[in-house]
Amino acid sequence: MSAMEGSSRAGDGRADAAWQRAVTAGERAALASMTAERHERLYRQSGREFHAKMAERHRAVEERHRTAARLQETYARRVRAWSAGRADPPRAGGEDDRGPLFMAGVAEACGTLSAALTLVGVDLNQLAVAASDRRSRGAQDLEYVMTSGPGRDATRSCHAVHASGADLERRWPGYGSGLAALGLSSVAALPLRVPGGCLGALTVFDPLPELVRAGAFDAVADALTGSVLLGPDADPGLYGGTDLRAVVHQASGVLSQQTGRSVDDALALIQARAYAVGESLDSVARRVISGELKLA
């Protein structure tokens, strides 16, 4: 079997799995719809607020599953096209060496080309990041380096954050100018809410203003949280599209031992180096680990 045939078969398997997840999500949406209809009928008959609240809750669950189904369908189509050789070359059009990225479909669902998802720890530092393209990944690296930005604020407050133009630099000095250098002029960040807080944020870059005003991204963020990251068929790795920040934290430990500084100070040195020379965090971290780069 040739490498191309192996890639095609692997792609077909990923597409089939995504289609099955889409079907399952559709079935769950239909069940939630039936339950909501029953409570709506009971509310009309009895006037009891309990049934009204239950109907509202199940309608929200229905929307979550329908959105998840659409995301999985989009991903399945992209994987199928890639494995059949009809998609653009790797590293273009929301792809890398692993094939189509799930986040490219998320960006499409949000009406844009660039979107990213971050998962954070208790200190709000990024633990993992998934991005639809190079620009959104660069924006997330920038936020990580600056330790400030819309995703961080959305996660901290558990509320949506939106800014554009000159307001970007006023709200997040350094981040705003860096975003402009990437060719991005506006952001909308949605918290990934869980009971008791947030586990991260979905950040949409250059969104259409009317979609922001309509709260059109809320359903996508809810579907990502409740179905893709934490649901019965969850995959926090977003089907191979999520990168852990482990290499950065490993480099911080290495640098801490070399310099005798704290791990936090070592991390700050790595972040400062990346920002100063315009190099990605992962690249700086790998060079620290290999011994190629010495920071004092």
C-alpha positions as CSV (number, residue, x, y, z in Angstrom):
1,M,0.0,0.0,0.0
2,S,1.4,3.4,-1.0
3,A,1.6,6.4,1.4
4,M,-1.1,8.1,-0.6
5,E,-3.4,5.1,-0.3
6,G,-2.7,5.0,3.4
7,S,-3.5,8.7,3.8
8,S,-6.7,8.2,1.8
9,R,-7.8,5.3,3.9
10,A,-7.0,7.1,7.1
11,G,-8.9,10.2,5.8
12,D,-11.9,8.0,4.9
13,G,-11.9,6.6,8.4
14,R,-11.9,10.0,10.0
15,A,-14.6,11.2,7.7
16,D,-16.8,8.2,8.5
17,A,-16.3,8.8,12.2
18,A,-17.2,12.4,11.8
19,W,-20.4,11.5,9.8
20,Q,-21.4,9.1,12.6
21,R,-20.9,11.8,15.2
22,A,-23.0,14.1,13.1
23,V,-25.8,11.5,12.9
24,T,-25.7,10.9,16.6
25,A,-25.8,14.6,17.4
26,G,-28.8,14.9,15.0
27,E,-30.6,12.1,16.8
28,R,-30.0,13.8,20.2
29,A,-31.3,17.0,18.8
30,A,-34.5,15.3,17.6
31,L,-35.0,13.7,21.0
32,A,-34.5,17.1,22.8
33,S,-37.0,18.7,20.3
34,M,-39.6,16.0,21.1
35,T,-39.1,16.6,24.8
36,A,-39.3,20.4,24.4
37,E,-42.6,20.0,22.4
38,R,-44.1,17.9,25.1
39,H,-43.3,20.5,27.8
40,E,-44.6,23.3,25.6
41,R,-47.9,21.4,25.1
42,L,-48.1,20.8,28.9
43,Y,-47.4,24.5,29.6
44,R,-50.2,25.5,27.3
45,Q,-52.5,23.1,29.0
46,S,-51.5,23.8,32.6
47,G,-49.8,27.2,32.6
48,R,-47.2,25.8,35.0
49,E,-43.9,27.6,34.8
50,F,-42.0,24.4,35.4
51,H,-43.0,23.2,31.9
52,A,-42.0,26.5,30.4
53,K,-38.5,26.3,31.9
54,M,-38.1,22.7,30.9
55,A,-39.1,23.5,27.3
56,E,-36.6,26.3,27.2
57,R,-33.9,24.1,28.6
58,H,-34.5,21.3,26.1
59,R,-34.6,23.8,23.2
60,A,-31.2,25.0,24.2
61,V,-30.0,21.4,24.2
62,E,-31.5,20.8,20.8
63,E,-29.7,23.9,19.4
64,R,-26.4,22.6,20.9
65,H,-26.7,19.2,19.3
66,R,-27.8,20.7,15.9
67,T,-24.8,23.0,15.9
68,A,-22.5,20.1,16.8
69,A,-24.0,18.1,14.0
70,R,-23.3,20.9,11.5
71,L,-19.7,21.2,12.7
72,Q,-19.2,17.5,12.3
73,E,-20.7,17.4,8.9
74,T,-18.4,20.3,7.7
75,Y,-15.4,18.4,9.1
76,A,-16.4,15.2,7.4
77,R,-16.7,17.0,4.1
78,R,-13.3,18.6,4.4
79,V,-11.6,15.3,5.4
80,R,-13.3,13.5,2.5
81,A,-12.2,16.1,0.0
82,W,-8.7,16.0,1.4
83,S,-8.4,12.3,1.3
84,A,-9.7,12.2,-2.3
85,G,-7.1,14.8,-3.4
86,R,-9.5,17.6,-4.1
87,A,-8.5,19.9,-1.3
88,D,-5.7,22.5,-1.3
89,P,-2.1,21.4,-0.4
90,P,-1.3,21.0,3.3
91,R,-0.8,24.2,5.3
92,A,-3.4,26.0,3.2
93,G,-7.2,26.3,3.5
94,G,-7.4,25.3,7.2
95,E,-5.0,22.3,6.8
96,D,-1.6,21.1,8.0
97,D,0.3,17.9,7.8
98,R,-2.4,16.2,9.8
99,G,-5.1,17.1,7.2
100,P,-8.1,19.3,7.5
101,L,-8.4,21.1,10.9
102,F,-11.7,20.9,12.8
103,M,-11.3,24.6,13.7
104,A,-11.4,25.6,10.0
105,G,-15.0,24.3,10.0
106,V,-15.7,26.2,13.3
107,A,-14.4,29.4,11.6
108,E,-16.7,28.7,8.6
109,A,-19.6,28.3,10.9
110,C,-18.8,31.7,12.4
111,G,-18.7,33.3,8.9
112,T,-14.9,34.0,8.9
113,L,-11.6,32.4,8.0
114,S,-9.9,32.7,11.4
115,A,-11.0,31.3,14.7
116,A,-9.2,29.7,17.7
117,L,-10.0,27.8,20.8
118,T,-8.0,27.9,24.0
119,L,-8.2,25.8,27.1
120,V,-6.7,27.4,30.3
121,G,-5.6,26.5,33.8
122,V,-6.6,28.0,37.1
123,D,-4.0,30.8,36.5
124,L,-5.6,31.6,33.1
125,N,-2.5,30.6,31.2
126,Q,-3.1,28.6,28.0
127,L,-2.8,24.9,28.4
128,A,-3.8,24.0,24.9
129,V,-4.7,25.8,21.7
130,A,-6.4,24.9,18.4
131,A,-6.6,27.3,15.5
132,S,-8.1,27.4,12.1
133,D,-5.1,29.0,10.3
134,R,-1.8,30.6,10.7
135,R,-3.2,34.1,11.6
136,S,-5.4,32.8,14.4
137,R,-2.6,30.7,15.8
138,G,-0.3,33.7,15.6
139,A,-2.9,35.7,17.5
140,Q,-3.2,33.1,20.2
141,D,0.6,33.0,20.6
142,L,0.6,36.8,20.9
143,E,-2.0,36.6,23.7
144,Y,0.0,34.0,25.4
145,V,3.2,36.1,25.2
146,M,1.4,39.3,26.3
147,T,-0.6,37.5,29.0
148,S,-3.5,39.7,28.0
149,G,-6.2,39.7,25.3
150,P,-9.8,39.0,24.6
151,G,-9.7,35.2,25.2
152,R,-8.2,35.7,28.6
153,D,-10.7,38.4,29.5
154,A,-13.7,36.3,28.3
155,T,-12.5,33.4,30.4
156,R,-11.9,35.5,33.5
157,S,-15.3,37.3,33.3
158,C,-17.3,34.4,31.8
159,H,-18.7,37.0,29.4
160,A,-18.3,37.7,25.7
161,V,-15.7,40.3,24.7
162,H,-15.7,42.3,21.5
163,A,-13.3,45.0,20.2
164,S,-12.2,46.4,16.9
165,G,-9.9,49.0,15.4
166,A,-8.2,51.5,17.8
167,D,-10.1,50.0,20.7
168,L,-7.9,46.9,20.5
169,E,-4.8,48.8,21.4
170,R,-6.5,50.8,24.1
171,R,-7.8,47.7,25.8
172,W,-4.7,45.5,25.3
173,P,-1.6,47.5,24.7
174,G,0.8,45.6,22.5
175,Y,-1.7,42.9,21.6
176,G,-3.7,45.3,19.5
177,S,-0.8,46.4,17.4
178,G,0.4,42.8,17.1
179,L,-3.0,41.8,15.8
180,A,-2.9,44.5,13.2
181,A,0.5,43.2,12.1
182,L,-1.2,39.9,11.4
183,G,-3.8,41.6,9.2
184,L,-6.6,41.3,11.8
185,S,-8.7,44.2,12.8
186,S,-11.4,42.9,15.2
187,V,-12.1,40.1,17.6
188,A,-15.0,38.5,19.4
189,A,-14.2,36.1,22.3
190,L,-16.8,33.8,23.8
191,P,-16.3,32.0,27.1
192,L,-16.6,28.2,27.2
193,R,-18.9,28.0,30.2
194,V,-19.0,25.1,32.6
195,P,-20.7,24.9,36.0
196,G,-18.7,27.1,38.3
197,G,-16.6,28.9,35.7
198,C,-15.0,28.7,32.3
199,L,-12.5,26.2,30.8
200,G,-11.4,28.6,28.0
201,A,-12.6,30.7,25.2
202,L,-13.5,30.6,21.5
203,T,-12.1,33.7,19.7
204,V,-13.4,34.7,16.3
205,F,-11.2,37.1,14.3
206,D,-12.6,39.7,11.9
207,P,-16.3,38.6,12.5
208,L,-19.1,40.3,10.7
209,P,-20.5,43.0,13.1
210,E,-24.1,41.9,12.5
211,L,-23.2,38.4,13.7
212,V,-21.6,39.8,16.8
213,R,-24.6,41.9,17.6
214,A,-27.0,39.0,17.1
215,G,-25.0,36.7,19.4
216,A,-24.6,34.3,16.5
217,F,-21.4,32.6,18.0
218,D,-23.0,31.7,21.3
219,A,-24.4,28.4,19.9
220,V,-21.0,27.5,18.4
221,A,-19.3,28.1,21.8
222,D,-22.0,26.0,23.6
223,A,-21.7,23.2,21.1
224,L,-17.9,23.1,21.4
225,T,-18.1,23.0,25.2
226,G,-21.1,20.6,25.6
227,S,-20.6,18.3,22.7
228,V,-17.0,18.4,21.3
229,L,-15.0,19.0,24.5
230,L,-17.1,17.5,27.2
231,G,-20.0,15.5,25.6
232,P,-20.5,11.7,25.5
233,D,-18.4,11.6,22.3
234,A,-15.9,14.3,23.3
235,D,-12.4,14.7,22.0
236,P,-10.6,17.6,23.7
237,G,-7.9,17.1,21.1
238,L,-10.3,18.3,18.4
239,Y,-9.4,15.2,16.3
240,G,-5.7,15.9,16.2
241,G,-6.0,19.7,15.8
242,T,-5.1,20.8,19.4
243,D,-1.6,21.6,20.4
244,L,-0.5,21.4,24.0
245,R,1.6,24.1,25.5
246,A,3.7,21.3,27.1
247,V,6.8,22.2,25.1
248,V,6.8,25.7,26.4
249,H,6.4,24.6,30.0
250,Q,9.1,22.0,29.6
251,A,11.4,24.7,28.3
252,S,10.6,26.9,31.3
253,G,11.7,24.1,33.6
254,V,14.9,23.6,31.6
255,L,15.7,27.3,31.7
256,S,14.8,27.5,35.4
257,Q,17.5,24.9,36.2
258,Q,20.0,26.6,33.9
259,T,19.6,30.1,35.4
260,G,18.5,29.4,38.9
261,R,15.4,31.5,38.4
262,S,11.8,30.6,39.2
263,V,9.8,28.7,36.5
264,D,7.5,31.8,36.2
265,D,10.6,34.0,35.5
266,A,11.9,31.5,33.0
267,L,8.6,31.5,31.2
268,A,8.6,35.3,31.1
269,L,12.1,35.2,29.5
270,I,10.9,32.8,26.8
271,Q,7.8,34.9,26.1
272,A,9.9,38.1,25.9
273,R,12.3,36.5,23.5
274,A,9.5,35.3,21.2
275,Y,7.9,38.7,21.2
276,A,11.2,40.6,20.7
277,V,12.3,38.6,17.6
278,G,8.9,37.7,16.2
279,E,9.5,34.0,16.6
280,S,6.8,31.5,17.6
281,L,6.8,30.4,21.2
282,D,7.1,26.7,20.3
283,S,10.2,27.5,18.2
284,V,11.9,29.4,21.0
285,A,11.0,26.7,23.5
286,R,12.3,23.9,21.3
287,R,15.6,25.7,20.8
288,V,15.9,26.2,24.6
289,I,15.3,22.5,25.2
290,S,17.8,21.4,22.5
291,G,20.5,23.8,24.0
292,E,20.7,25.8,20.8
293,L,19.4,28.9,22.5
294,K,20.7,30.3,25.8
295,L,18.7,32.9,27.7
296,A,20.0,34.7,30.8
